Amino acid sequence: MKIFSELETLAAFSSASGPGVTRIVFSQPDMEARTWFKLLCLGAGLEVREDAVGNTFATWRGSEPHLARVGTGSHIDAIPHSGKYDGTVGVLGGLEAIRTLQASGFRPRRSIELLLFTSEEPTRFGIGCLGSRLLAGALDTAAADRFEDTEGKPLSKIREQAGFSGTLDSVKLPAGYYHGFLELHIEQGPLLERDGIQLGIVTNIAAPSSFRLTIEGEGGHAGAVLMPQRRDAFLAAAEIALAVESAARATGAIDTVATSGVCEVFPGVINGIPSRVKLEFDIRDTDPQRRDTVVQALEAACDRMRQKRGTAIQIHTLNSDAPATCDFALIDVLKRAAENEGCSHSSMVSRAYHDSLFMSRIAPVSMLFIPCKAGVSHRPDEYASPQDIANGVRVLSDALSQLSQ
């Protein structure tokens, strides 16, 4: 399969020397990788188009092109110092699945379309799944064009400089555009490897509520301000973080998780009392009501810290997305495909969220997971074996053939 060498080539499009891959959306390595990918698609005889935010569609025309299409794909942007398989297996695996069908002499009735999503990672603009949100009409387009990167440049200017013109309103797909959408992906968890199962068929996709807190206390000299007079912003932040962790554990559900992944302390010196802290939370679950109990615990902890520590706390909601339930018919298609290819499989939940979460708002979706070593992802040592990748490609190919007929 060509995919093995192509994964290595794609990994070389990186703005940082190894270990790991750094490929931020619309950076030079990202744009070079997109050009390379489009050439691969054209070489496979696919028709290529791009929309105003850079989502890239590579289409194998079916005999009845007026019918709703069958879609597959993922993303190629990569957070700093990450691995070479997250997202990329779904993009290059989708291309390999199409080439496999072409080589077999198969002719689709419905067009099969490979989709490269723009900016699945939140690295540059602070929000994940930018391209798929816009495709699904799940994002205010005027607000999205004002999103700024870490240098304060708006999305509107950045995408135009990258060659993607037109209004973001034009990105949204029409109703019924896809008959079904499948995303091949590494598990990003240890369950398949642990249980010796070759494939995971996703039934539900968890989704996060994300928040940014600004906590204002009062700074001062570490030796001169006595403990009873302190309004330490960091200690308030610490208590809030522990309260959120406790609330997540208290649900009793393995699918409830909460992470306080950003904590910026000002002034950040050993002999100065912290006067201001920026704290960010990611709270996610497959059950929105259960997730909301943790969000309520966050709000209650903020109220307590206002009183207990005399801090001023502002909460800004970054996003709050609904979890997705995968389509039963597509799940059955993937099960049949796995059995046709002689691969063991099990139903599972995706605790990471993906572009398929937003595609589920406009099309039936499911996901196909392959094992990754020790469940590691978003690290340089992220790894999926050639055999597991090949299994995923074969089953995806079978499923696409079923759906396109």
C-alpha positions as CSV (number, residue, x, y, z in Angstrom):
1,M,0.0,0.0,0.0
2,K,1.2,3.5,-0.9
3,I,-0.1,4.9,2.4
4,F,2.9,3.8,4.4
5,S,5.4,5.8,2.5
6,E,2.9,8.7,2.1
7,L,2.5,8.9,5.9
8,E,6.2,9.3,6.2
9,T,6.3,12.0,3.5
10,L,3.4,13.9,5.1
11,A,5.2,13.9,8.4
12,A,8.1,15.7,6.9
13,F,6.0,18.7,6.3
14,S,6.7,20.2,9.7
15,S,7.8,23.5,11.0
16,A,9.9,22.0,13.7
17,S,12.7,19.4,13.4
18,G,11.9,16.1,15.2
19,P,11.0,14.4,17.2
20,G,7.4,14.9,16.4
21,V,5.3,16.8,13.8
22,T,4.3,20.5,14.0
23,R,1.9,21.5,11.3
24,I,-0.3,24.5,12.3
25,V,-3.2,25.3,9.9
26,F,-2.3,27.8,7.1
27,S,1.4,27.7,8.1
28,Q,3.9,27.1,5.3
29,P,4.3,23.4,6.1
30,D,0.5,23.1,6.1
31,M,0.1,24.8,2.7
32,E,2.9,22.7,1.2
33,A,1.3,19.5,2.6
34,R,-2.0,20.5,1.1
35,T,-0.4,21.1,-2.4
36,W,1.2,17.6,-2.2
37,F,-2.1,16.0,-1.1
38,K,-4.0,17.6,-4.0
39,L,-1.4,16.2,-6.4
40,L,-1.9,12.8,-5.0
41,C,-5.7,13.1,-5.5
42,L,-5.3,14.4,-9.0
43,G,-3.0,11.5,-9.7
44,A,-5.8,9.1,-8.6
45,G,-8.2,10.8,-11.1
46,L,-10.2,12.6,-8.5
47,E,-11.8,16.0,-9.1
48,V,-10.5,18.5,-6.5
49,R,-12.1,21.7,-5.2
50,E,-11.6,23.9,-2.1
51,D,-14.0,26.1,-0.3
52,A,-13.5,29.5,1.3
53,V,-11.9,28.2,4.5
54,G,-9.7,25.6,2.8
55,N,-11.8,22.4,3.3
56,T,-10.6,20.3,0.4
57,F,-12.9,17.9,-1.5
58,A,-11.5,15.2,-3.8
59,T,-14.3,13.4,-5.7
60,W,-14.6,10.1,-7.5
61,R,-17.6,10.6,-9.7
62,G,-20.2,7.9,-9.6
63,S,-22.4,6.7,-12.4
64,E,-25.3,8.7,-10.9
65,P,-23.6,11.9,-9.7
66,H,-26.9,13.6,-8.8
67,L,-27.3,11.2,-5.9
68,A,-26.1,12.2,-2.4
69,R,-22.4,11.4,-2.0
70,V,-20.6,9.0,0.3
71,G,-18.0,10.9,2.3
72,T,-14.8,10.0,4.2
73,G,-11.8,11.9,5.5
74,S,-10.2,13.7,8.4
75,H,-7.5,16.3,9.0
76,I,-3.8,16.9,8.6
77,D,-3.1,19.8,10.8
78,A,-1.0,18.8,13.9
79,I,-0.4,20.4,17.3
80,P,3.2,21.2,18.2
81,H,5.4,18.2,18.6
82,S,2.7,15.6,18.0
83,G,2.6,12.4,16.1
84,K,2.3,11.4,12.4
85,Y,-1.0,9.3,12.6
86,D,-3.7,11.5,14.2
87,G,-6.0,12.6,11.4
88,T,-3.6,11.7,8.7
89,V,-4.6,8.0,8.7
90,G,-8.1,9.1,7.9
91,V,-7.1,11.3,5.0
92,L,-4.5,9.1,3.4
93,G,-6.4,6.0,4.4
94,G,-9.4,7.4,2.6
95,L,-7.4,8.0,-0.5
96,E,-5.9,4.5,-0.3
97,A,-9.4,3.0,0.1
98,I,-10.5,4.8,-3.1
99,R,-7.4,3.6,-5.0
100,T,-8.1,0.1,-3.8
101,L,-11.6,0.2,-5.2
102,Q,-10.3,1.6,-8.5
103,A,-7.7,-1.1,-8.8
104,S,-10.4,-3.8,-8.3
105,G,-12.4,-2.5,-11.2
106,F,-15.3,-1.3,-8.9
107,R,-17.5,1.5,-10.3
108,P,-19.5,3.5,-7.7
109,R,-23.1,4.5,-8.3
110,R,-22.9,7.3,-5.8
111,S,-19.9,9.6,-6.0
112,I,-17.3,8.9,-3.3
113,E,-15.7,12.0,-1.8
114,L,-12.6,12.4,0.3
115,L,-12.6,15.4,2.5
116,L,-9.6,17.1,4.1
117,F,-11.0,19.3,6.9
118,T,-9.4,22.6,7.8
119,S,-8.2,23.2,11.4
120,E,-9.5,20.3,13.4
121,E,-7.0,21.2,16.1
122,P,-7.6,24.4,18.1
123,T,-4.0,25.4,18.1
124,R,-4.2,28.5,16.0
125,F,-7.6,30.0,16.5
126,G,-8.6,28.6,19.9
127,I,-11.5,26.5,18.6
128,G,-11.4,22.9,17.2
129,C,-13.1,21.6,14.1
130,L,-13.2,25.0,12.5
131,G,-13.8,23.6,8.9
132,S,-16.4,21.1,9.9
133,R,-18.3,23.5,12.1
134,L,-18.6,25.8,9.1
135,L,-19.6,23.0,6.8
136,A,-22.4,22.1,9.2
137,G,-23.5,25.6,9.7
138,A,-22.7,25.3,13.4
139,L,-20.7,28.6,13.6
140,D,-21.6,32.2,13.1
141,T,-19.6,33.1,10.0
142,A,-19.1,36.8,10.8
143,A,-17.8,35.9,14.2
144,A,-15.6,33.1,12.8
145,D,-13.9,35.5,10.3
146,R,-13.0,37.7,13.3
147,F,-11.3,34.8,15.1
148,E,-7.7,35.8,15.8
149,D,-4.6,33.7,16.1
150,T,-1.9,34.1,18.8
151,E,-0.4,37.1,16.9
152,G,-3.8,38.9,16.7
153,K,-4.3,38.3,13.0
154,P,-8.0,37.6,12.0
155,L,-9.1,34.5,10.2
156,S,-10.4,36.6,7.3
157,K,-6.9,38.0,6.5
158,I,-5.1,34.7,7.1
159,R,-7.3,32.6,4.9
160,E,-7.2,35.2,2.1
161,Q,-3.4,35.2,2.3
162,A,-3.5,31.4,2.0
163,G,-5.5,31.7,-1.2
164,F,-9.0,30.9,0.1
165,S,-11.3,33.7,-0.9
166,G,-15.1,34.1,-0.8
167,T,-17.5,34.4,2.0
168,L,-17.7,31.9,4.9
169,D,-21.4,31.7,4.3
170,S,-20.6,29.7,1.1
171,V,-18.9,26.9,3.1
172,K,-22.1,25.4,4.5
173,L,-23.1,22.2,2.7
174,P,-26.6,21.9,1.4
175,A,-29.1,19.6,3.0
176,G,-28.7,16.0,1.9
177,Y,-25.3,16.5,0.4
178,Y,-23.9,13.3,2.0
179,H,-25.7,9.9,2.0
180,G,-23.3,8.9,4.8
181,F,-19.9,10.0,6.2
182,L,-17.2,7.6,7.6
183,E,-14.0,8.7,9.4
184,L,-11.1,6.4,9.8
185,H,-8.9,7.3,12.8
186,I,-6.5,6.0,15.4
187,E,-8.2,5.2,18.7
188,Q,-6.2,7.7,20.8
189,G,-6.8,5.3,23.7
190,P,-5.5,1.9,24.9
191,L,-8.7,-0.3,24.8
192,L,-8.3,-2.0,21.4
193,E,-4.6,-2.8,22.0
194,R,-5.3,-4.0,25.5
195,D,-8.2,-6.3,24.5
196,G,-6.5,-7.6,21.3
197,I,-9.3,-6.3,19.1
198,Q,-8.4,-5.1,15.6
199,L,-11.1,-2.5,15.0
200,G,-13.4,-0.2,17.0
201,I,-16.8,0.8,15.5
202,V,-17.9,4.1,17.1
203,T,-21.4,4.4,18.4
204,N,-21.1,7.8,20.3
205,I,-18.8,10.8,20.1
206,A,-18.2,12.8,23.3
207,A,-18.1,16.6,23.1
208,P,-16.6,19.2,25.4
209,S,-17.7,22.3,27.1
210,S,-14.7,24.6,27.3
211,F,-14.3,27.6,29.6
212,R,-11.7,30.3,30.2
213,L,-11.6,31.8,33.7
214,T,-9.9,35.1,34.6
215,I,-9.3,35.2,38.3
216,E,-8.2,38.6,39.8
217,G,-6.8,38.7,43.3
218,E,-4.2,41.1,44.8
219,G,-0.5,40.9,44.4
220,G,2.1,41.8,46.9
221,H,5.5,40.9,48.4
222,A,5.7,37.2,49.5
223,G,7.2,38.2,52.8
224,A,5.3,41.4,53.6
225,V,1.7,40.4,53.2
226,L,0.5,38.3,56.0
227,M,-1.7,35.2,55.4
228,P,-5.0,36.6,56.8
229,Q,-4.8,39.5,54.4
230,R,-4.1,37.6,51.2
231,R,-6.2,37.4,48.1
232,D,-4.1,34.8,46.2
233,A,-5.5,34.3,42.7
234,F,-3.6,31.1,42.2
235,L,-4.9,29.4,45.3
236,A,-8.4,30.3,44.2
237,A,-7.6,28.7,40.8
238,A,-6.2,25.6,42.5
239,E,-9.4,25.1,44.6
240,I,-11.6,25.5,41.5
241,A,-9.6,23.0,39.6
242,L,-9.8,20.4,42.4
243,A,-13.5,21.0,42.7
244,V,-14.0,20.3,39.0
245,E,-11.9,17.1,39.2
246,S,-14.0,16.0,42.2
247,A,-17.3,16.7,40.4
248,A,-16.1,14.7,37.3
249,R,-15.2,11.7,39.5
250,A,-18.5,12.0,41.4
251,T,-20.7,11.2,38.4
252,G,-19.6,7.6,38.6
253,A,-19.4,7.4,34.8
254,I,-16.2,6.4,33.1
255,D,-17.1,8.7,30.2
256,T,-17.1,11.9,32.3
257,V,-13.7,13.7,32.1
258,A,-12.5,17.1,33.1
259,T,-9.2,18.8,32.4
260,S,-7.7,22.1,33.6
261,G,-5.0,22.2,30.9
262,V,-4.1,25.9,31.0
263,C,-2.9,27.8,34.0
264,E,-1.1,31.1,33.5
265,V,0.0,32.9,36.6
266,F,0.9,36.6,36.8
267,P,3.4,37.9,37.7
268,G,4.9,34.4,37.9
269,V,7.8,35.1,40.3
270,I,8.7,33.1,43.4
271,N,8.6,36.1,45.8
272,G,5.4,37.6,44.5
273,I,1.8,36.7,45.4
274,P,-0.2,35.8,42.3
275,S,-2.5,38.7,41.4
276,R,-4.1,37.2,38.3
277,V,-4.6,33.7,36.8
278,K,-6.0,32.5,33.5
279,L,-7.4,29.1,33.8
280,E,-9.0,27.0,31.1
281,F,-11.2,23.9,31.4
282,D,-12.2,21.1,29.1
283,I,-15.2,19.2,30.4
284,R,-16.6,16.4,28.2
285,D,-19.0,13.5,28.2
286,T,-21.2,11.4,25.9
287,D,-24.2,12.5,28.1
288,P,-24.8,16.3,28.0
289,Q,-26.8,16.3,31.3
290,R,-24.0,14.5,33.2
291,R,-21.5,16.9,31.7
292,D,-23.7,19.8,32.8
293,T,-23.4,18.7,36.5
294,V,-19.7,19.2,36.3
295,V,-20.2,22.6,34.6
296,Q,-22.5,23.6,37.5
297,A,-19.8,22.5,40.0
298,L,-17.4,24.8,38.2
299,E,-19.8,27.7,38.6
300,A,-20.4,26.9,42.2
301,A,-16.7,26.7,42.9
302,C,-16.2,30.1,41.4
303,D,-18.9,31.5,43.7
304,R,-17.2,30.0,46.7
305,M,-13.8,31.5,45.8
306,R,-15.3,34.9,45.3
307,Q,-16.5,34.8,48.9
308,K,-13.7,32.7,50.5
309,R,-10.7,34.4,48.9
310,G,-12.1,37.8,47.8
311,T,-11.2,37.2,44.2
312,A,-13.1,38.6,41.1
313,I,-13.7,35.8,38.7
314,Q,-15.0,36.0,35.1
315,I,-16.1,32.9,33.2
316,H,-16.1,32.9,29.4
317,T,-17.6,30.0,27.5
318,L,-15.3,29.0,24.6
319,N,-17.7,26.4,23.2
320,S,-20.3,24.0,24.4
321,D,-21.1,21.3,21.8
322,A,-23.6,18.5,21.9
323,P,-22.3,14.9,21.8
324,A,-23.2,12.8,18.7
325,T,-24.9,9.5,18.3
326,C,-23.6,7.6,15.3
327,D,-26.0,6.3,12.7
328,F,-27.2,2.7,13.3
329,A,-27.2,1.8,9.6
330,L,-23.6,3.0,9.1
331,I,-22.6,1.1,12.2
332,D,-24.1,-2.1,10.6
333,V,-22.3,-1.3,7.4
334,L,-18.9,-1.1,9.2
335,K,-19.7,-4.3,11.1
336,R,-20.4,-6.2,7.8
337,A,-17.3,-4.7,6.3
338,A,-15.1,-5.9,9.2
339,E,-16.6,-9.3,9.0
340,N,-16.1,-9.4,5.2
341,E,-12.4,-8.6,5.8
342,G,-12.0,-11.1,8.7
343,C,-11.3,-8.4,11.3
344,S,-12.4,-8.6,14.9
345,H,-14.3,-5.6,16.1
346,S,-16.2,-4.1,19.0
347,S,-18.5,-1.2,19.6
348,M,-16.9,1.7,21.5
349,V,-17.3,5.4,22.4
350,S,-15.0,8.1,21.1
351,R,-13.9,10.2,24.1
352,A,-11.9,12.5,21.9
353,Y,-14.0,14.6,19.6
354,H,-13.6,14.8,15.8
355,D,-14.9,16.5,12.7
356,S,-17.5,13.7,12.5
357,L,-19.1,15.2,15.5
358,F,-20.2,18.2,13.5
359,M,-20.8,16.3,10.3
360,S,-23.4,14.3,12.3
361,R,-25.5,17.5,12.3
362,I,-25.9,17.3,8.5
363,A,-25.3,13.6,7.6
364,P,-25.4,10.1,9.0
365,V,-21.9,9.4,10.4
366,S,-19.8,6.7,12.1
367,M,-16.1,6.3,12.8
368,L,-13.7,3.4,12.4
369,F,-10.9,3.1,15.0
370,I,-7.6,1.3,14.7
371,P,-5.4,0.5,17.6
372,C,-2.5,2.8,18.5
373,K,0.4,1.8,20.7
374,A,-0.3,2.2,24.4
375,G,-3.1,4.6,23.5
376,V,-0.6,7.4,23.0
377,S,-1.6,10.3,20.8
378,H,-0.5,14.0,20.4
379,R,3.0,12.9,21.2
380,P,6.0,12.1,19.0
381,D,5.8,8.4,20.0
382,E,2.3,8.1,18.6
383,Y,2.2,4.9,16.6
384,A,-0.1,2.7,14.5
385,S,1.3,-0.5,13.0
386,P,1.2,-1.1,9.2
387,Q,-1.0,-4.1,9.7
388,D,-3.6,-2.1,11.7
389,I,-3.6,0.7,9.2
390,A,-4.0,-1.9,6.4
391,N,-7.0,-3.4,8.2
392,G,-8.6,0.0,8.6
393,V,-8.1,0.8,4.9
394,R,-9.5,-2.6,3.8
395,V,-12.6,-2.3,5.9
396,L,-13.1,1.4,5.0
397,S,-12.9,0.4,1.3
398,D,-15.5,-2.3,1.8
399,A,-17.8,0.1,3.6
400,L,-17.5,2.8,1.0
401,S,-18.3,0.2,-1.7
402,Q,-21.5,-0.8,0.1
403,L,-22.6,2.7,0.7
404,S,-21.9,3.9,-2.8
405,Q,-24.0,1.2,-4.4
